[in-house]
């Protein structure tokens, strides 16, 4: 067996309450690698076309990669995937924290969850063994209480728990899966899939040490990362991900009031600097990571925030903050705690509430719909109330728990143009009128407008260290943010394939990419862990394979190029502010999407048989044949 | 300017007798790299569609790469290209020796020769300066005499000479360009292009030392190659390229009697072992190379061979030996000397003579046609006579100097099926009924059935060191020689892209690939020479770019998928011998060609606009649009 893997995949059938293990061949591991690429493989092989995402036919896959659990910064992540109840297509999200590493130490590379338990259960995975345990007493608990209960009853405070909160139990379509309380497989509604299976949690504990092909070489790269990445990411460490807020605001790229604007007057009040100066009590990290970009905050009454839930990231601050017209960091921190406690994706949740606020201001929703709530932009308590309502599916929350696309269809006339989504998923907090390459990325991403599967192209707009990283892929020229030329699309594609690889590895892109580890050094780390003599070239192929599997899953589920567009709002400039007058032309934008697909070997978005063959996954071709 | 390059390209217009230099941007060098990729670029940019290959509109490009002249084994090669008078398409061939390194030391990365001199001339390139010198007194000289004359009149025995012999002067369509007397840009008729321009030779001399980004790292890789490659290529060093003859003969893969058979009873008499035991006097090398695979032989009367011409390689031994039914090594060595002295490609020449012999045996040519010569297989003196006749375009030689395709059309009924060629170029000496992946390679190669642009797939038929090399490209499984599965085509494609890169670099694949240098180490050598932070991924893109440029040149010149087949003979098993009963099925074969094209992103052989965009050469797309 290749080093870095356990060589064992756990399959749990909840309908039968039984588990088995499988030991795939080395060639399987090398080809499908882990994380997102595993998810794509298993979804296409095992979930029948047209399956109900919330039915027992869907599967939920927890997948680590060869690097997960290797004691090197950036290697503490895992991926969770299944058919998405939000998009109806490829659902997958990655999470940091410690759970993925513990899964590996517990003896497995991945878990495939099948069927549906009759009553709530949780899994306890320890040292290669599995228990399916009653969870009826845990059902309804928020994540902190649930983790405490599991650790208590198993008598081990070192147990790592991945779990759903009440939102997942209630099958909120954008419920997330939380682990270690402050890390989330956030997007595409994997928490709802877990809830639909009556699976409350997976607790992991293990003492297996991963075998490494060249332990000394691994250590050396680990030391390099420890010594260099914190320097390259110094601002990230000091101010967290929300360090970017002032810059975005200045550029007109801070999503505000359901993306009506790109700046917020009080933006500095919600910045990473302000957080550091006010509510921050500690910096947290994921497994083995020297960066410590995660936050821990403490807020007193009236918006008392429990520090055990960590603190808000940029995406959350923008989604439930500026995008809801809010500039009160304490309220945002409270909202962050609620999304964590209830287990709901803070990005989609903020998108949904921002949408509802705009509907309210435009008279498409009234106080009758909101139960008397004055659901205007800037109303912090209303935002907090809506997080709870959504998670509980109460009142207007029942409608909003379906996501903006379904809610808008329900609300009717005028609402659909306020529903900002691609393929049914709400936007990540990056402005596609400014970052136009990322806008194309939103459209071509198999999971919809997802910031973890995409390019942050402001970083390539000047000759800088990050562009230097891309040179090993033959990308040598800096390109403007608002460029949609073929050269820019080529950059987007190269970037995205590497991101798909990172999500298969499963590695943190803050460390491995923005931390300037470099593609060659990461390739050497893969060598040193696995013992394979690999290269950036092979790893890029892994990324491309993951992207092709995901795209083919979407095609099999009925997506077409008609789904490949942005909401109309993003072709219309903001009415005021720094970005006034700037928006991509719709024709140019759609030509850029077509160019991306052509460059991928996906004419009209459909991977050619040749491309699938080039990647050694020709078995996929028949799955996307048009039905006769 | 990037290290490894001079940053200067020499342009010589022979019609005007003037020269200029150009200094392309760094980005040009990084994208188009050198060698074959340079050739593709300049041919598409500068040679008008439909140009007469033997007219002044055609250009002749001599191109080095960043590694050419770096004092490391395998880095002594250069490429020569132009529109081929043999195929009418992309013409290009690489040569070893010392000339390419001397060109770099003389201050240039490439020479573009334009127009046509009124009278024979030669160029003297020294230390960044150029002289266009009278060559009337050299016209008609064989290569040894010509080199001596040039060195004598310039008073420098260290001058390196690339030149044509009488065959090039006579525009034999498969005339080669010789350098250092024993190295040849052999295939696709570049010698005829040079002859058509009245350019007899290019003499180079320089004392410029290439600047290297990391001289110590270059030295270290050079030492590694010196210490390890000769071990990995021990048989090549001891017995030369013809070490393979016994094995091929045993497998039925030794082209014999115009590919009617795959074995020769006296094969051992022409093997590398026999050469070593009999006529070998010395092993020779190219610039800086520790392998010494080249031979120097001495033969006395009646077939006296001048050792200064070196000795025959495998391809020559098979082409003018077994393929002509000959097992007399002294006669073959004499034939090798004649091809070198007259400057004719020994592979095509052997192919043409073998064709003529079969025509003669089948009564399609008679003694009247041959001037009384008994042109049967196995008639050594007749073979030698034909080399001279062809080179002088005398008698039957005038017809055969046109190549088998044109000659067969002239001879008429029955001859065409004996004319073994793809796209008009004669076969390299590898049996496509056995090496079936290579057979596909013959068809998809832009230069026709060329062994330097192709895969020798017997090497991938078992889990061995060479397969290990390919793992960095994600090729992990051994595959049989006679396999045309998608997995095999994937291997072929990956191999070919790396070969296209090596031909752009311009590196020797014996050293860099068969010598087990490894793709990662070569990528580090490119880093250490140029100072670019590159990767196997970027270098594979260079190879793919070269392949796409060449393919597009062919399309622009009118090739279609109808040209993408093998002669019928290769779909019919040999009548006897070890390979009896073995041949690819024509349908399976053509499906494999289609699969290759699809994997390349070339549906029906036409690079998609997306593929060209992916490679950053979108400017090529309009050139291959079908005419309205």
Interface residues (C-beta under 8 A of the other chain):
Chain A: X27 X30 X31 X468 X471 X472 X473 X474 X476 X477 X486 X487 X489 X490 X493 X518 X519 X520 X523 X532 X533 X534 X535 X536 X537 X538 X540 X541 X542 X595 X597 X598 X599 X600 X601 X603 X608 X609 X610 X611 X613 X614 X616 X618
Chain B: X27 X30 X31 X468 X471 X472 X473 X474 X476 X477 X486 X487 X489 X490 X493 X518 X519 X520 X523 X532 X533 X534 X535 X536 X537 X538 X540 X541 X542 X595 X597 X598 X599 X600 X601 X603 X608 X609 X610 X611 X613 X614 X616 X618
